[in-house]
């Protein structure tokens, strides 16, 4: 994973594991030192890190993983399954041949609606110069590139929060 924020670039190995009470996400620096560990139980997240300044990096990583992999459209039949409202955000999907190419999250609050969180799945194509999923979150001020080893078919799966 690569995070860009405040004109700095951070490279991390990120490991996510489901446990009986939720999910644990660990971020490791390229030289193997743990940067953070986030434990999420339900909607609560607890961050362990050697530096309080790195706490938001752990939360941003968890946020990027949720948005890119674990949020899925509601199961109910809708007139337009590519658009729905989730937790105060208007979510829009663009698909081609059944494959998710792009997802956007815009606040339902008109004052913040102009700032959109976007996820581009198209860069997961083998032809891309930088394969992976790109998450841009101007609300938090980061851009993340999630590298998905061994699979170019990364699509959202069940939300581990159970919501």
C-alpha positions as CSV (number, residue, x, y, z in Angstrom):
1,X,0.0,0.0,0.0
2,X,1.2,3.5,-0.7
3,X,-0.3,6.6,1.0
4,X,0.3,10.1,-0.2
5,X,-0.5,12.9,2.3
6,X,0.9,16.3,3.1
7,X,3.2,16.1,0.1
8,X,4.8,12.9,1.7
9,X,4.7,9.3,0.5
10,X,4.4,6.4,2.9
11,X,4.9,2.8,1.8
12,X,3.3,0.1,4.0
13,X,2.7,-3.6,4.0
14,X,-0.8,-4.0,5.2
15,X,-2.2,-7.1,6.7
16,X,-5.9,-7.4,7.5
17,X,-7.3,-10.4,9.4
18,X,-10.8,-11.3,10.6
19,X,-11.0,-12.4,14.1
20,X,-14.1,-13.6,16.1
21,X,-14.7,-10.2,17.5
22,X,-14.0,-8.1,14.4
23,X,-11.0,-7.2,12.3
24,X,-7.3,-6.3,12.9
25,X,-5.3,-4.3,10.4
26,X,-1.5,-4.0,10.9
27,X,0.7,-1.6,8.9
28,X,4.4,-2.5,8.6
29,X,7.1,-0.2,7.3
30,X,9.2,-1.6,4.4
31,X,11.9,-2.6,6.9
32,X,9.4,-4.7,9.0
33,X,8.7,-2.3,11.9
34,X,5.0,-2.1,13.0
35,X,3.7,1.4,12.2
36,X,0.2,0.7,13.6
37,X,-2.3,-1.9,14.6
38,X,-6.0,-1.1,14.4
39,X,-8.6,-3.4,16.1
40,X,-12.1,-2.9,15.0
41,X,-15.1,-4.3,16.9
42,X,-18.4,-3.4,15.5
43,X,-18.2,0.4,14.8
44,X,-15.4,1.0,17.4
45,X,-11.8,1.2,16.3
46,X,-8.8,1.2,18.6
47,X,-5.3,2.2,17.3
48,X,-2.0,1.1,18.7
49,X,1.0,3.0,17.4
50,X,4.4,4.1,18.8
51,X,3.5,7.7,17.8
52,X,0.3,9.6,18.2
53,X,1.1,11.3,14.9
54,X,0.7,7.9,13.1
55,X,-2.7,7.1,14.6
56,X,-4.6,8.7,11.7
57,X,-2.5,6.7,9.2
58,X,-4.0,3.5,10.8
59,X,-7.5,4.9,10.6
60,X,-7.1,6.1,7.0
61,X,-5.8,2.6,6.1
62,X,-8.8,1.0,7.7
63,X,-11.1,3.5,5.9
64,X,-9.5,2.9,2.5
65,X,-9.9,-0.9,3.0
66,X,-13.5,-0.6,3.9
67,X,-14.3,1.7,1.0
68,X,-12.4,-0.4,-1.5
69,X,-13.2,-3.9,-0.5
70,X,-16.0,-4.3,2.1
71,X,-18.8,-1.9,1.3
72,X,-21.4,-3.5,-1.0
73,X,-24.7,-2.2,-2.4
74,X,-27.7,-2.9,-0.3
75,X,-29.4,-6.2,-1.2
76,X,-32.9,-4.7,-1.6
77,X,-34.2,-4.2,-5.1
78,X,-33.8,-0.6,-6.2
79,X,-34.6,1.2,-9.4
80,X,-31.0,2.1,-9.8
81,X,-28.6,-0.4,-8.1
82,X,-25.6,1.7,-9.1
83,X,-26.6,4.5,-6.7
84,X,-27.6,4.4,-3.1
85,X,-27.3,6.2,0.2
86,X,-25.0,4.8,3.0
87,X,-24.3,6.5,6.3
88,X,-24.8,10.0,5.0
89,X,-23.0,9.5,1.8
90,X,-24.4,9.1,-1.8
91,X,-22.6,6.1,-3.3
92,X,-22.3,5.7,-7.1
93,X,-20.9,2.7,-9.0
94,X,-19.7,2.4,-12.6
95,X,-19.6,-1.1,-14.0
96,X,-18.6,-2.6,-17.2
97,X,-19.3,-6.3,-18.1
98,X,-20.3,-6.9,-14.5
99,X,-16.9,-5.6,-13.2
100,X,-16.8,-2.6,-10.8
101,X,-14.6,0.1,-12.4
102,X,-15.2,3.1,-10.2
103,X,-17.0,4.0,-7.0
104,X,-17.6,7.5,-5.6
105,X,-18.8,8.7,-2.2
106,X,-20.3,12.2,-1.9
107,X,-21.7,13.6,1.3
108,X,-25.4,14.1,1.4
109,X,-24.6,17.4,3.1
110,X,-24.7,20.1,0.4
111,X,-21.9,22.0,2.0
112,X,-19.5,19.0,1.6
113,X,-21.0,17.3,-1.5
114,X,-18.4,18.9,-3.8
115,X,-15.6,16.9,-2.2
116,X,-15.9,13.3,-3.4
117,X,-14.0,10.2,-2.3
118,X,-13.2,8.2,-5.4
119,X,-12.0,4.6,-5.9
120,X,-10.7,3.5,-9.3
121,X,-10.7,-0.2,-9.8
122,X,-9.7,0.0,-13.5
123,X,-6.0,0.3,-12.6
124,X,-6.2,-3.3,-11.4
125,X,-5.8,-4.3,-15.1
126,X,-2.7,-6.1,-16.1
127,X,-1.8,-3.4,-18.6
128,X,-1.8,-0.6,-16.0
129,X,1.6,1.0,-15.2
130,X,0.8,0.8,-11.5
131,X,-1.6,-2.1,-10.9
132,X,-3.9,-1.8,-7.9
133,X,-6.9,0.1,-6.6
134,X,-6.5,3.8,-6.1
135,X,-8.5,5.5,-3.3
136,X,-8.6,9.3,-3.2
137,X,-10.0,10.8,-0.1
138,X,-9.9,14.6,0.0
139,X,-11.9,14.7,3.3
140,X,-8.9,13.1,5.1
141,X,-6.3,14.4,2.6
142,X,-4.8,11.1,1.4
143,X,-4.5,9.1,-1.7
144,X,-3.9,5.4,-1.3
145,X,-2.8,2.7,-3.8
146,X,-3.9,-0.7,-2.7
147,X,-1.8,-3.3,-4.4
148,X,-3.7,-6.6,-4.7
149,X,-1.2,-9.4,-5.2
150,X,-2.3,-12.4,-7.2
151,X,-5.7,-11.0,-8.3
152,X,-6.8,-8.5,-10.8
153,X,-10.5,-9.1,-9.9
154,X,-10.6,-7.3,-6.6
155,X,-14.2,-6.4,-5.9
156,X,-16.0,-5.5,-2.6
157,X,-17.0,-8.3,-0.4
158,X,-19.1,-8.5,2.8
159,X,-18.5,-5.6,5.2
160,X,-16.8,-7.1,8.3
161,X,-18.7,-4.6,10.5
162,X,-21.8,-6.5,9.7
163,X,-23.7,-3.4,8.5
